[in-house]
Amino acid sequence: MNKIRNIAIIAHVDHGKTTLVDQLLRQSGTFRSNQQIEERVMDSMDLEREKGITIRAKNAAFQWNGYRINIVDTPGHADFGGEVERIMKMVDGVLLVVDAHDGPQAQTRFVLRKALENKLKPVVVINKIDRENARPHRVVDMVFDLFVELKATDEQLDFPIIYASAKNGFAARELHENSADMTPLFQAIVQHVPQPKVSTEPFFQMLVSNLDYSDYLGRIALGRIVSGRVAVGDSIVCIHRDGRHERATVTALFTYAGLEQVEIKHVTAGDIVGLTGFEEVYIGETLTDREERASLQFVDIDPPTIRMHILVNDSPFAGRDGKFVTARHLRERLVRETRGNVSLQVNDTETAGAFEINARGEMQIAILVEQMRREGHELMVSRPEVIFGRAEDGTLLEPLENLYVDLPNENLGQILQSVANRKGEILGMDHHASRVSIEAIIPTRGLIGLETDLVNLTGGEGLMSHLFREYAPFKGEIGGRGRGVMVSMESGVSTAYALNNIQERGRLFIGPQEEVYEGMIVGENARPEDLPVNPCKEKHLTNMRSQGEGKGIQLEAPLRMTLERAIEYIELDEYVEATPKSLRLRKRILDATARKRAAA
């Protein structure tokens, strides 16, 4: 009897997924009663805690009533779809966590579609039933409608429902039942999620679904063992994607207890493990016992649709903050990222010190750049550009996305206008209470900067997500920023006197006593053209005393952009300079005369 259960956990951002996993680990006895643990243990990257989203898939496991339950966390943001596709190959069921008030959201839909296509068995958890305005019965209907829309099979439509409050640590089969703990959820997982499908082949086979890296052991291949068994010291073969074979000895095997990786000596089919020994192993490759075996099937992932350049920082302030500033440092770090992240591609360019990054969205690249800043890298980032294609007849094709927006009723007109300006086509609208949901088709180009607009217009209350749809004929030009920028003509230290004069022309990005250099962007012009300014100008002293002398200058607070906002804001002739301590916007060509010559 195989007492292993492998499940993925799916939820929209903020629906309580990570809190639920905390409770399952606590109540299964995985954490000692006196153990100090952080809230939301699954979000291990600092960025994930700050943004409240899951970026990289993670594994956890616990024992309950003699069963070993492996849980794989899935990212909810559509930019990280590459992670989701692979996880579905490792598990046999999914735990769909849905907020009892909000109902299923767009990103839930993305991951759920992948799960249903992979014939996984769903268990639905209606979470936050103790929330004010909770409407669990209506939400169950919404989930059922979503399953039908995603073409679920009859068997998948017959899903068990658990009502829960992860925050308060209880779950129940029926709303009116009193329950003190999560037992009904544990029972539903064991009862409804099938045991792992194990191949009848007697020999060892494993598909690499994810990668980890250890400074001591090198690359760790993560995946589920499809058949056979493997032990430390065994000699096994990696069948690479290009058909090459590489033989190596298994140096270590890991499984999970809670969130801890635990070393073990051998493991059998059905379990999810980490395995080391291969220097060159990539996601989607097959590990097996002999060279002549066939490789296991791997799902291709959605194509990258956004291209950006990451460059060595060449500003006058280069090398002040960072430890890693050379092209070699950048290249090594970017290549390391691609080892564990299949949906990113890094290419060298003809320009020295410039690398082209292809990804699923600008959020994905912004998070990579933010991680690199924190690790001590200095770099520059260009504006995101869309990756175009060509049809057989030579027509220009561009990627389109399905866009889902949920926002307060009063902001509907402004957002419809913004979507229309970006060449979006509205497919449908659904009003519920004081909010409205919009579904649209929009070019990927039109998504750049849309999330920032939405957050600003709705005061942070709007939610949006998008899914790759298809490549289709080019939709026509989309307007840019609409406003020019104020560019410093001088290098030096900004003065309150100079900024006071400049702020009458637009919005400032810097404050007084900040170092600036020629070509740096110090603010936004209220007009469409770029404006050269001198933020370092000092007040000339005279021997005349004038009326109003010495009265305090009132400067407005400068606009400080986040990295994502800065990347969306810049135009094609501009860069974001990102260092561990600073974010600056600048022109590509710093010298004003050379800039004019290039534009001519």
C-alpha positions in Angstrom: 0.0 0.0 0.0 1.6 3.3 -1.1 1.0 5.8 1.7 2.3 8.8 -0.2 0.1 11.8 -1.4 1.6 14.5 -3.7 -0.4 17.7 -3.9 0.1 21.2 -5.3 -1.6 24.1 -3.6 -3.2 26.8 -5.8 -4.5 30.1 -4.8 -4.8 33.7 -5.9 -2.4 36.2 -4.3 -3.7 36.9 -0.7 -6.3 34.2 -0.5 -4.5 32.5 2.5 -2.5 29.8 0.8 0.7 30.2 2.8 -1.2 30.6 6.1 -3.0 27.3 5.4 0.2 25.5 4.8 1.5 26.9 8.1 -1.5 25.3 9.9 -1.1 22.0 8.2 2.5 21.8 9.2 1.7 22.9 12.8 -1.2 20.5 13.3 0.5 17.5 11.8 3.2 17.9 14.5 5.9 18.9 12.1 6.8 21.9 14.2 7.6 21.2 17.9 5.3 23.0 20.2 8.1 25.2 21.5 9.6 25.9 18.1 9.8 29.5 17.0 8.6 29.8 13.4 7.9 32.7 11.2 4.4 33.4 10.0 4.0 32.4 6.3 6.9 30.0 6.3 6.5 29.1 2.7 7.5 32.6 1.5 11.2 32.3 2.1 12.6 35.0 -0.2 12.6 38.5 1.3 10.9 39.8 -1.8 8.0 37.3 -1.4 7.4 38.5 2.1 7.4 42.1 1.1 5.2 41.7 -2.0 3.0 39.0 -0.4 3.3 36.8 -3.4 4.9 33.4 -4.1 7.6 33.6 -6.8 9.5 30.3 -6.7 7.8 27.0 -6.2 8.7 25.4 -2.9 8.3 22.0 -1.3 7.1 20.9 2.1 6.1 17.6 3.6 4.5 16.2 6.7 3.3 12.9 8.2 -0.3 12.4 9.2 -1.8 9.1 10.4 1.0 7.1 8.7 0.6 8.9 5.4 3.4 11.0 3.9 2.0 14.1 2.3 4.2 16.2 0.0 2.9 19.7 -0.7 4.3 21.8 -3.5 3.5 25.6 -3.4 2.7 27.2 -6.8 3.4 30.8 -7.8 0.1 32.7 -8.4 1.5 35.5 -10.6 1.1 34.8 -14.3 4.7 35.9 -15.0 5.8 32.8 -13.2 3.8 30.4 -15.3 7.0 28.4 -16.2 7.2 27.2 -12.6 3.5 26.1 -12.6 3.7 23.9 -15.7 6.5 21.8 -14.2 4.9 21.3 -10.8 1.8 19.7 -12.3 4.0 16.8 -13.5 5.1 16.1 -9.9 1.7 15.8 -8.2 -1.6 13.8 -8.4 -4.0 16.3 -6.9 -4.5 20.0 -6.2 -5.7 21.9 -3.2 -7.6 25.0 -4.6 -7.8 27.7 -1.9 -10.5 30.3 -2.6 -11.4 33.4 -0.5 -15.0 33.0 0.8 -15.7 36.6 -0.2 -13.7 37.3 -3.4 -14.3 33.9 -5.1 -11.9 32.5 -7.7 -9.7 35.2 -9.3 -7.9 35.4 -12.5 -4.6 33.9 -11.4 -6.4 31.0 -9.8 -7.9 30.4 -13.2 -4.5 30.2 -14.8 -3.0 27.6 -12.5 -6.3 25.6 -12.2 -6.5 25.3 -16.0 -3.0 23.8 -16.0 -4.0 21.4 -13.2 -7.2 20.2 -15.0 -5.4 19.7 -18.3 -3.0 17.4 -16.4 -6.0 15.3 -15.1 -5.3 16.2 -11.5 -7.9 15.6 -8.7 -9.0 18.9 -7.1 -10.0 19.4 -3.4 -11.6 22.9 -3.0 -11.0 24.8 0.2 -13.3 27.8 0.8 -11.0 29.8 3.1 -11.7 32.9 5.4 -15.3 31.8 6.1 -15.1 33.9 9.3 -14.5 37.0 7.2 -17.0 39.8 7.3 -19.3 39.7 4.1 -18.2 36.1 3.5 -20.6 34.4 0.9 -19.4 30.8 0.8 -22.4 29.3 -1.0 -22.1 31.9 -3.8 -18.4 31.2 -4.0 -18.9 27.5 -4.4 -21.3 28.2 -7.3 -18.6 30.5 -8.8 -16.0 27.7 -8.5 -18.3 25.2 -10.1 -18.9 27.6 -13.0 -15.2 28.1 -13.4 -14.6 24.3 -13.6 -17.2 24.0 -16.3 -15.7 26.9 -18.2 -12.3 25.3 -18.0 -13.7 22.0 -19.4 -13.3 19.9 -16.3 -14.3 16.2 -16.6 -17.3 14.9 -14.7 -15.0 13.3 -12.2 -13.2 16.6 -11.6 -16.5 18.4 -11.2 -17.4 16.1 -8.4 -14.9 17.8 -6.1 -15.0 17.6 -2.3 -15.5 21.0 -0.5 -13.9 22.0 2.8 -14.8 25.2 4.6 -11.9 26.6 6.6 -10.4 29.5 8.4 -6.6 29.0 8.1 -6.0 32.0 10.4 -8.0 30.4 13.2 -6.8 26.9 12.4 -10.1 25.0 11.7 -11.8 23.2 8.8 -15.2 21.6 8.4 -17.1 19.5 5.7 -20.3 21.5 6.2 -20.7 25.2 7.2 -22.8 24.4 10.2 -20.4 21.8 11.7 -18.3 22.8 14.6 -14.6 21.9 14.2 -11.6 22.6 16.4 -8.9 21.7 13.9 -7.8 20.8 10.4 -8.7 17.1 10.6 -11.5 17.2 7.9 -8.9 18.7 5.5 -6.3 16.0 6.3 -9.0 13.3 5.7 -10.1 14.9 2.4 -6.5 14.9 1.1 -5.9 11.2 2.0 -9.3 10.1 0.8 -9.7 12.0 -2.5 -6.1 12.5 -3.8 -5.0 9.3 -5.5 -1.7 7.7 -4.6 1.2 8.4 -7.0 1.0 6.8 -10.4 4.0 4.5 -10.4 5.2 3.0 -13.6 5.4 -0.9 -13.7 9.0 -0.7 -15.1 11.4 -2.1 -12.6 14.2 0.3 -13.4 14.8 3.8 -11.9 13.3 6.8 -13.8 12.9 10.4 -12.7 11.9 13.6 -14.6 13.7 16.8 -13.4 10.9 19.3 -12.6 12.8 21.9 -10.7 16.4 22.8 -9.7 18.0 24.0 -6.6 21.7 24.9 -5.9 23.9 24.2 -3.0 27.4 25.7 -2.6 28.6 22.4 -1.1 26.9 19.8 -3.4 26.3 21.8 -6.6 23.2 21.4 -8.6 20.2 19.6 -6.9 17.7 18.0 -9.4 14.2 18.0 -7.9 11.4 15.8 -9.2 9.2 12.8 -8.6 10.5 9.2 -9.0 8.4 7.6 -11.7 9.6 4.0 -11.2 12.2 1.9 -9.5 14.4 3.0 -6.6 17.7 4.9 -6.2 20.3 5.0 -3.5 23.3 7.2 -2.7 26.4 5.8 -4.5 24.3 4.4 -7.5 25.7 5.2 -11.0 22.9 6.7 -13.1 22.5 8.5 -16.4 21.1 11.9 -17.4 19.4 12.0 -20.8 19.9 15.7 -21.9 17.3 17.5 -24.0 19.6 17.5 -27.0 19.9 13.6 -26.8 23.4 13.5 -25.1 24.0 11.1 -22.2 26.0 11.9 -19.1 26.8 9.3 -16.4 27.4 10.2 -12.8 27.2 8.9 -9.2 24.5 9.9 -6.9 26.3 11.9 -4.1 23.2 12.8 -2.0 19.5 12.3 -1.8 17.1 14.7 0.0 13.5 14.5 1.0 11.4 17.0 3.1 10.3 17.0 6.7 8.3 20.2 7.1 10.3 22.7 5.1 13.7 21.2 6.0 15.6 19.2 3.5 16.6 15.9 5.1 19.3 13.6 3.7 18.3 10.0 3.1 20.2 7.0 1.8 17.6 5.5 -0.7 14.2 6.3 -2.0 11.5 4.5 -4.0 9.0 5.4 -6.7 6.2 7.9 -5.9 8.2 10.2 -3.6 9.4 13.7 -4.5 13.1 14.0 -3.9 16.2 16.1 -4.5 19.3 14.4 -6.1 22.8 15.6 -6.5 25.8 14.3 -8.6 25.4 15.9 -12.0 27.2 19.0 -12.9 25.1 19.6 -16.0 21.4 18.8 -15.4 18.5 20.9 -16.6 14.7 21.0 -16.1 12.8 18.6 -18.3 15.6 16.1 -18.5 15.3 12.4 -17.6 17.4 10.6 -15.0 17.5 6.8 -15.4 19.7 3.7 -14.9 21.1 3.0 -18.4 21.9 4.9 -21.6 19.5 3.0 -23.9 16.3 4.0 -22.0 13.8 6.4 -23.6 13.4 9.9 -22.1 10.2 10.9 -20.2 7.8 13.4 -21.8 8.2 17.0 -20.8 5.6 19.8 -21.2 6.8 22.8 -23.1 6.1 26.1 -21.4 4.5 29.4 -22.7 6.9 31.3 -24.8 8.7 34.4 -23.5 6.9 37.6 -24.7 9.0 40.4 -23.2 12.6 41.4 -24.0 14.8 43.7 -21.9 18.5 44.5 -21.7 20.6 44.4 -18.6 23.9 46.3 -18.9 27.0 47.1 -16.9 26.5 50.3 -15.0 28.6 53.0 -16.8 27.2 56.1 -15.0 29.6 58.6 -13.4 28.6 57.0 -10.0 29.4 53.5 -11.1 31.2 51.3 -8.5 30.3 53.3 -5.4 27.7 51.0 -3.9 28.1 47.5 -5.4 30.5 44.6 -4.9 29.7 43.1 -8.3 30.1 45.6 -11.1 31.8 43.9 -14.1 30.3 42.2 -17.1 31.7 38.9 -15.9 29.8 39.3 -12.6 26.6 40.1 -14.4 26.9 37.2 -16.8 27.6 34.6 -14.1 24.6 35.8 -12.1 22.2 35.8 -15.1 23.4 32.3 -16.2 22.9 31.1 -12.6 19.3 32.4 -12.7 18.5 30.5 -15.9 19.6 27.2 -14.3 16.7 27.2 -12.0 14.2 29.3 -14.0 13.4 27.8 -17.4 11.1 30.7 -18.5 14.1 33.1 -18.6 16.5 33.2 -21.5 19.8 35.1 -21.4 21.7 36.0 -24.6 24.9 37.9 -25.2 24.6 40.9 -27.5 27.0 42.6 -29.9 27.6 45.3 -27.3 30.1 44.5 -24.6 28.6 44.3 -21.1 25.0 44.2 -22.4 22.8 41.1 -22.1 19.4 40.4 -23.6 16.8 38.8 -21.2 13.7 37.2 -22.6 10.9 36.5 -20.1 7.1 36.2 -19.5 6.6 39.7 -18.2 8.4 42.8 -16.8 7.5 41.7 -13.2 9.6 38.6 -13.6 12.7 40.7 -14.7 12.0 43.4 -12.1 12.1 40.8 -9.4 15.4 39.4 -10.7 17.0 42.9 -10.9 15.7 43.6 -7.3 17.3 40.3 -6.1 20.6 41.3 -7.8 20.6 44.7 -6.2 20.2 43.2 -2.8 23.1 40.8 -3.5 25.4 43.7 -4.2 25.2 44.0 -8.0 25.2 47.3 -9.9 23.4 47.3 -13.3 21.3 49.2 -15.8 18.0 48.1 -17.2 16.3 49.1 -20.4 12.6 49.6 -21.1 10.7 46.3 -21.7 10.0 45.6 -25.4 7.7 42.9 -26.8 9.1 40.0 -28.8 7.4 40.1 -32.2 7.0 37.1 -34.6 6.4 36.7 -38.3 3.7 34.8 -40.1 4.5 32.6 -43.1 3.3 35.4 -45.4 5.6 37.9 -43.7 2.9 39.6 -41.6 4.1 41.1 -38.3 2.7 39.1 -35.3 2.6 40.2 -31.7 1.6 38.4 -28.5 -1.9 39.0 -27.1 -3.0 38.3 -23.6 -6.3 37.6 -21.9 -6.6 40.4 -19.3 -8.8 40.2 -16.2 -9.3 43.3 -14.0 -11.4 43.6 -10.8 -12.0 47.1 -9.5 -14.4 49.4 -7.7 -17.4 50.6 -9.8 -16.4 54.3 -9.6 -13.1 53.7 -11.4 -14.6 51.8 -14.3 -14.7 54.6 -16.9 -11.1 55.6 -16.4 -9.9 52.0 -16.7 -12.0 51.3 -19.8 -10.4 54.4 -21.3 -6.9 53.2 -20.4 -7.5 49.7 -21.8 -8.9 51.2 -25.0 -5.9 53.5 -25.4 -3.7 50.4 -25.2 -5.5 48.7 -28.0 -7.5 46.4 -25.7 -10.9 44.9 -26.6 -13.4 44.4 -23.8 -15.0 40.9 -24.0 -17.3 41.2 -21.0 -18.1 42.9 -17.7 -19.6 41.4 -14.5 -21.0 43.6 -11.7 -21.0 42.3 -8.2 -22.0 44.6 -5.2 -19.7 47.7 -5.4 -17.1 46.1 -7.7 -16.9 45.1 -11.3 -14.9 42.5 -13.2 -13.7 43.1 -16.7 -12.3 40.6 -19.2 -10.4 41.9 -22.2 -7.9 40.9 -24.9 -4.9 43.2 -25.0 -1.5 43.2 -26.7 1.4 42.4 -24.4 2.7 45.9 -25.2 -0.4 47.4 -23.7 0.2 45.7 -20.4 3.5 47.6 -19.8 2.6 50.2 -17.1 -1.1 49.2 -16.9 -0.8 47.7 -13.4 0.7 51.0 -12.1 -2.1 53.0 -13.7 -4.6 50.7 -12.1 -3.1 50.9 -8.6 -2.9 54.8 -8.9 -6.5 55.2 -10.3 -8.1 52.9 -7.8 -6.0 53.8 -4.7 -4.6 50.3 -4.6 -8.0 48.6 -4.8 -7.8 47.3 -8.3 -6.5 43.7 -9.1 -5.4 42.5 -12.5 -3.8 39.5 -14.1 -3.1 38.2 -17.5 -2.5 35.0 -19.4 -0.7 34.5 -22.7 -3.3 33.9 -25.4 -1.7 33.7 -28.9 0.4 35.5 -31.5 -1.8 37.6 -33.8 -1.4 40.4 -36.4 0.1 43.7 -35.1 -2.6 45.9 -33.6 -1.1 49.3 -34.4 0.9 51.9 -32.5 0.2 52.5 -28.8 0.9 56.0 -27.3 3.9 56.4 -25.0 4.3 58.3 -21.7 2.8 61.5 -23.1 5.1 63.7 -21.0 8.7 64.6 -21.3 11.3 64.5 -18.5 13.6 67.1 -16.9 17.2 66.2 -17.5 20.1 67.5 -15.5 22.6 69.6 -17.6 25.2 69.6 -14.7 26.9 67.3 -12.4 27.1 68.2 -8.7 24.8 68.5 -5.6 21.2 69.6 -5.9 20.2 72.8 -4.1 16.8 73.7 -2.7 17.0 77.1 -4.5 17.4 75.4 -7.9 14.7 72.7 -7.2 12.3 75.4 -6.1 12.5 77.0 -9.6 12.4 73.6 -11.4 9.3 72.3 -9.6 7.2 74.9 -11.2 7.8 73.1 -14.5 6.7 69.6 -13.4 7.2 66.9 -10.8 10.5 66.3 -9.1 12.1 62.9 -8.6 14.9 64.1 -6.3 15.3 66.2 -3.2 17.9 68.8 -2.1 21.5 67.8 -1.3 21.4 64.8 -3.6 24.3 64.1 -6.0 23.3 64.3 -9.6 25.2 63.9 -12.9 24.7 65.2 -16.4 22.1 63.2 -18.3 20.3 62.0 -15.1 16.5 62.4 -15.1 15.5 64.6 -12.1 11.8 65.0 -12.7 8.8 64.8 -15.1 8.1 67.8 -17.3 4.4 68.9 -17.4 4.8 69.1 -21.2 5.5 66.4 -23.8 9.1 67.5 -24.6 12.2 66.8 -22.6 13.5 69.9 -20.7 17.2 70.5 -19.8 17.5 71.9 -16.2 20.3 72.7 -13.7 19.4 71.3 -10.3 22.7 72.4 -8.8 22.4 76.2 -9.3 23.3 78.2 -6.3 21.7 81.6 -5.3 24.0 84.5 -6.1 24.8 86.6 -3.1 24.3 90.4 -3.4 25.0 93.2 -0.9 21.4 94.3 -1.2 18.8 93.2 1.4 15.5 92.5 -0.3 12.0 92.0 1.0 11.2 88.3 1.6 14.8 87.4 2.0 15.4 84.2 4.0 11.8 83.0 3.9 11.8 79.2 3.8 11.6 77.5 0.4 8.6 75.1 0.3 9.6 72.0 -1.8 7.1 69.3 -2.7 8.0 65.8 -1.7 9.8 64.1 -4.6 8.2 61.1 -6.3 10.2 58.0 -5.4 9.6 55.2 -7.8 9.8 51.5 -7.1 11.9 49.4 -9.5 8.9 48.0 -11.4 7.4 51.5 -11.7 10.7 52.9 -12.9 11.1 50.2 -15.6 7.6 50.8 -16.9 8.1 54.6 -16.8 11.2 55.0 -18.9 11.2 55.4 -22.7 13.5 53.5 -25.2 16.2 56.2 -25.0 16.5 55.9 -21.2 17.8 53.4 -18.5 17.1 52.6 -14.9 20.4 52.5 -12.9 20.0 50.1 -10.1 22.6 49.8 -7.3 22.3 48.3 -3.8 21.6 51.8 -2.3 20.0 53.8 -5.2 17.6 53.8 -8.1 18.2 56.5 -10.7 16.6 57.3 -14.0 19.0 58.5 -16.8 19.3 59.1 -20.5 21.1 56.4 -22.5 23.4 59.1 -23.9 24.4 61.3 -21.0 26.0 64.2 -23.0 23.3 66.6 -24.3 25.2 67.4 -27.5 25.7 63.8 -28.4 22.1 63.1 -27.6 20.9 65.8 -30.0 23.2 64.4 -32.7 21.9 60.8 -32.2 18.3 62.0 -32.4 18.9 64.0 -35.6 
